[in-house]
């Protein structure tokens, strides 16, 4: 799986005044979505390791994003499959 840890757009967003917290939250969302696009699923702990925050911080960002967007990110345990039609996960 190939994941972008710091794409140019996010560098530009930070240079234009985006807060560090908002930048990290955007990165968390992007990583989950990039993994899913490659038929993968990341856990909160894996994303936390990649961006050097705690898994609970990743969990907070995910909950905030899901509440704001009334949708779920494709995140969970590797043994779970993602159903994009329902935007929910289910055990395989």
C-alpha beads as a LAMMPS data file, in Angstrom:
LAMMPS data file: protein, C-alpha beads

92 atoms
91 bonds

1 atom types
1 bond types

-500.0 500.0 xlo xhi
-500.0 500.0 ylo yhi
-500.0 500.0 zlo zhi

Masses

1 110.0

Atoms # bond

1 1 1 0.000 0.000 0.000
2 1 1 1.258 3.474 -0.858
3 1 1 0.222 6.354 1.411
4 1 1 1.123 10.029 1.055
5 1 1 2.409 11.227 4.408
6 1 1 2.748 14.891 3.440
7 1 1 1.325 15.891 0.057
8 1 1 2.109 19.283 -1.442
9 1 1 -1.465 20.535 -0.916
10 1 1 -1.226 19.971 2.836
11 1 1 2.087 21.844 2.953
12 1 1 0.434 24.746 1.136
13 1 1 -2.581 24.635 3.486
14 1 1 -0.264 24.946 6.501
15 1 1 1.663 27.786 4.856
16 1 1 -1.682 29.530 4.310
17 1 1 -2.554 29.411 8.017
18 1 1 -4.289 26.076 8.565
19 1 1 -3.979 25.087 12.220
20 1 1 -1.765 22.108 13.108
21 1 1 -4.789 20.321 14.601
22 1 1 -6.854 20.789 11.443
23 1 1 -3.902 19.645 9.323
24 1 1 -3.517 16.444 11.378
25 1 1 -7.239 15.761 11.194
26 1 1 -7.157 16.211 7.411
27 1 1 -4.186 13.825 7.242
28 1 1 -6.007 11.183 9.303
29 1 1 -9.028 11.292 6.998
30 1 1 -6.863 11.170 3.883
31 1 1 -4.846 8.186 5.105
32 1 1 -7.964 6.129 5.847
33 1 1 -9.405 7.015 2.444
34 1 1 -6.143 6.305 0.575
35 1 1 -5.862 2.893 2.213
36 1 1 -9.434 2.048 1.284
37 1 1 -8.888 3.116 -2.326
38 1 1 -6.164 0.445 -2.427
39 1 1 -8.457 -2.222 -0.894
40 1 1 -6.860 -1.752 2.512
41 1 1 -8.102 -0.780 5.936
42 1 1 -5.975 0.929 8.588
43 1 1 -6.494 0.879 12.334
44 1 1 -6.349 3.970 14.518
45 1 1 -3.078 2.669 15.974
46 1 1 -1.498 2.347 12.524
47 1 1 -2.488 5.876 11.530
48 1 1 -1.308 7.184 14.905
49 1 1 2.096 5.588 14.337
50 1 1 2.373 7.145 10.870
51 1 1 1.636 10.697 12.016
52 1 1 3.152 10.448 15.514
53 1 1 0.068 11.038 17.646
54 1 1 -1.761 8.740 20.066
55 1 1 -4.435 6.305 18.881
56 1 1 -6.932 8.145 21.082
57 1 1 -6.167 11.373 19.195
58 1 1 -6.843 9.596 15.896
59 1 1 -10.083 8.247 17.360
60 1 1 -11.123 11.771 18.373
61 1 1 -10.414 13.125 14.887
62 1 1 -12.371 10.260 13.299
63 1 1 -15.391 10.813 15.587
64 1 1 -15.368 14.557 14.869
65 1 1 -15.161 14.037 11.115
66 1 1 -17.895 11.378 11.136
67 1 1 -20.191 13.585 13.201
68 1 1 -19.649 16.609 10.944
69 1 1 -20.087 14.623 7.721
70 1 1 -22.778 12.187 8.919
71 1 1 -20.720 9.398 7.371
72 1 1 -18.158 6.816 8.422
73 1 1 -14.537 6.541 7.433
74 1 1 -13.286 3.164 6.208
75 1 1 -11.390 2.378 9.403
76 1 1 -11.189 -0.632 11.638
77 1 1 -9.503 -3.926 12.263
78 1 1 -7.775 -5.609 9.307
79 1 1 -10.284 -8.476 9.498
80 1 1 -13.132 -6.132 8.641
81 1 1 -14.454 -5.408 5.173
82 1 1 -15.841 -2.088 4.035
83 1 1 -19.160 -1.699 2.235
84 1 1 -19.062 1.669 0.436
85 1 1 -22.751 1.431 -0.480
86 1 1 -23.794 1.519 3.156
87 1 1 -20.659 3.304 4.450
88 1 1 -20.438 0.755 7.250
89 1 1 -18.020 -2.015 8.086
90 1 1 -18.839 -5.657 8.657
91 1 1 -16.860 -8.687 9.754
92 1 1 -15.773 -10.920 6.899

Bonds

1 1 1 2
2 1 2 3
3 1 3 4
4 1 4 5
5 1 5 6
6 1 6 7
7 1 7 8
8 1 8 9
9 1 9 10
10 1 10 11
11 1 11 12
12 1 12 13
13 1 13 14
14 1 14 15
15 1 15 16
16 1 16 17
17 1 17 18
18 1 18 19
19 1 19 20
20 1 20 21
21 1 21 22
22 1 22 23
23 1 23 24
24 1 24 25
25 1 25 26
26 1 26 27
27 1 27 28
28 1 28 29
29 1 29 30
30 1 30 31
31 1 31 32
32 1 32 33
33 1 33 34
34 1 34 35
35 1 35 36
36 1 36 37
37 1 37 38
38 1 38 39
39 1 39 40
40 1 40 41
41 1 41 42
42 1 42 43
43 1 43 44
44 1 44 45
45 1 45 46
46 1 46 47
47 1 47 48
48 1 48 49
49 1 49 50
50 1 50 51
51 1 51 52
52 1 52 53
53 1 53 54
54 1 54 55
55 1 55 56
56 1 56 57
57 1 57 58
58 1 58 59
59 1 59 60
60 1 60 61
61 1 61 62
62 1 62 63
63 1 63 64
64 1 64 65
65 1 65 66
66 1 66 67
67 1 67 68
68 1 68 69
69 1 69 70
70 1 70 71
71 1 71 72
72 1 72 73
73 1 73 74
74 1 74 75
75 1 75 76
76 1 76 77
77 1 77 78
78 1 78 79
79 1 79 80
80 1 80 81
81 1 81 82
82 1 82 83
83 1 83 84
84 1 84 85
85 1 85 86
86 1 86 87
87 1 87 88
88 1 88 89
89 1 89 90
90 1 90 91
91 1 91 92
